[in-house]
């Protein structure tokens, strides 16, 4: 009877070392470092934080070994921070705790796929009232004074190359690109500049135009009419916007519901007093 009993005991022990997945939980100890546990829950949470690119083509066994090795290293080093934690470490961990929990809440808010109704509402908000608009492709030369602008305008009228003058004279960062501003709609520009562009025909150069940035000489390269994109063409972008709107609405809601009390009369210069953290 002794041998069968020993065999059964050995079998039970072996079974206990390799419990089925259903018997594991978040507190299952995967390893310990100086008595501090690394748990299965921590491993799974770490796995969830990794991007698909980081785990691509890695079998579970290799990923398990890499992650566990990383967590063992982190734990061994982190234990040198001491107990109790320094004031700085305690403050930094609290900031990270709040940031993680806030991110977790907002991630759940954003996660559900947007409904068709949400997507259509987002489309209407972005494009519903949009009539066909005109976009302009222009270049300019920006200088500080009217005299400079008039002198450059005279050179262009006499046949000087607009792009070369822009590269030589313009004071903004479009100069190296021969003054090219790319495509834009008038409302993206300050009003005097926009009005001057709209008055030009393709290839024409404006008289000097003053804005708060200085004096401009503008050349209209081309113009085109643009229409709002079709709903199906922008569904992916609309889904991103719906999720952003959900997140912002949740932040606004929680802030409106929160009782916020700011301590008065604290000097902003206190931010520079690192000795408060014991440094």
Beta strands, then each sheet from edge to edge (+ up, - down):
strand 1: 29-33
strand 2: 36-39
strand 3: 133-143
strand 4: 180-185
strand 5: 209-211
strand 6: 214-226
sheet 1: 1+ 2-
sheet 2: 4+ 3- 6+ 5-
end
